[in-house]
């Protein structure tokens, strides 16, 4: 079992420009991850990761930012992990993400359910961290965003949302990885 802490940046959940450009975007968010890995007796490892991040929502309009509530995202991904060079590995995963937001604005009629998610990652395991299997992680994922409240005001196409995270992870329990 692995534990990771880091920070996540997300592109806007909503972008509209009917009269004035308006973005609704999560602030830089702390992220917490719990993961399991299992050797597949070859170059690949299977993994499952539970990812949690929570942040304030920012509404950007005409160069001014306004507080717009808060948001929590929970994602579960299943993936394949493989060493690609000494101390460097890559990961590809698929899964789902659910949002929970303030009962205002885009979340007033719910969060829109489970959103499919694709994730990519790279990991560097520095030699000084071998005792606890410490790793530095760069993560990317993409999913689509649309809520019932957005549908109700005329948004009919989900918007792609790109999320980027940097984290440090360590082994809590189990084997060498």
N, C-alpha and C positions, 0 to 999 in steps of 0.2 A: 504494500500500500504506500502511495506517495501523497505528499501534502505540498501545495504550492501557494505562495502569496505573490501578488503582483499588481499591476495597474493596467487599465484597459481604456482605449480610445475608441469611440464609435462615430461613424458618419451619421448625418441627420436621419431620424426616423421619418420625418415629414418635411417636404419642401414644397412650397406653393408660391406662386408669383402672379396672382390675379391682378393686383394693383401695386403692391409692394412685396419684394421678396421676403418670405418668412420661412425660417427653419426651426424645427423642434429637434433638439439634439441632447443626448445624455452628456453630462459633464464627465471629465476624466474620473474613472471609477476604480476603487480597489476591487481586486478579484481574488477569490479563494477557490482552489481546486483540490479535489480528492480523486486519486486515480489508482487503478489496478493494472498491472502488466503480467502477462504470462508468456513464457517462451513457447514458440511453436516448433522447437527442435530443428532449427534452420536459421537463416538470416533474419527472419521476421519474428516480431512479438505482437501479440494481440493486446489491446488495452481498452479500458473503459474509463471515461473521465466525467465527473460531475463538476460543473463549473457554476459559480455563483458570483454575481456582481450587482452592486446597488449604487445608485447615484442620484443626484438632483437632475431634473430636466431643465434645459435652458431654451427659451424662446428667443430667437434672434430676429429682430425686425428693424429695418432702416438703421443698421449700425448700433442698435441698442439691445442689451440682453435683459430679459425678464425671467424671474423664477417661475417655473411652470409645474411644480410638484416634484415627485420623485418616481423612480422606476427601479424595479428589481428584475434581473434576468437570470433564469436558471436553464442551463443546457446540459444535456446528457449526450455524449458521443461515444461511439464504438469505432476503434481504428486499428490501423496497422502501423507498427513502429519498426524502423530498420536503421542499423548503423550504416553510414555512408562514407565515413572517414574516421581516423583515430579521434576519439572523444566527441564526434559529431554524429547526430542521428536526425532522421526526418520522420514525420508522422503525417498520415492522411486519415481523416475520420469523417463519419457521417452521423447524423443524429437529429435531435430536435431541441428547440428552444421555446420557452414560455416566458412571457412578460407578466409582471404584476405592477400596476401603476396606480397613481392617485385616482380617486373616483371623479376626476375632473377632465374636461377636454377630451382628448383622443381615447381615454380609457373609461369614459363615463358609462359605456354600454358593454364593458368587458375588454379583454386583451386580444381576442381573435384566435385563441387556441394555440395548439402546438404548431410551430413553424419549422419546416425542414431546414437543415443546416449542413453545410460542408465546411470542414476545417483542415487547415494545413499548419504544420509546425516544424520548427528546427530546434535542436537541443545541443548545447555544448556542456560536456561534463569535465570541468577543470580537474587536473591531477590532484590539486590540494584538497578536493572534496570527496575523494574516493571512499573514505571511511563511512560516510553517511549518504553516499550516492547523490551528492549535491549536483544540481543541473541548473543552467541558465536557459530559459525557454523564450522563444519568439513564436507567437501564435497569431494566426489569422483565421477568421471565419466569415462566411457570408450567409445571409438568410433574407427572406422577404418579409416586409412589414405592412400590415393593413388591419385595422380594427373595425368592429361594427359601427362605431361612431363616425369614423372616416367614410365608410360606405354610405352612411346616412346623409352626409353632406356632399356627396358626388364624387368622391375618390373611388375609382373602380379598378385600379391596377395596383397591385402590391409594389412597394418601393424596395429595391435592394439595399440592404444595410451591411456595411463592411465594418468588422470589428478587429482591432489589433491589440495584442497584449504582450507585455514583458513580465516575466515572473522568475522567481527562484524556487526550486523545488528540492525536497529531500525525502529520502525513504523513511517511513515511520515503522513499518513492519515488513517482514518477509525477506526475500532473497537479495541478490546483489544488485538488482536494478531498481 
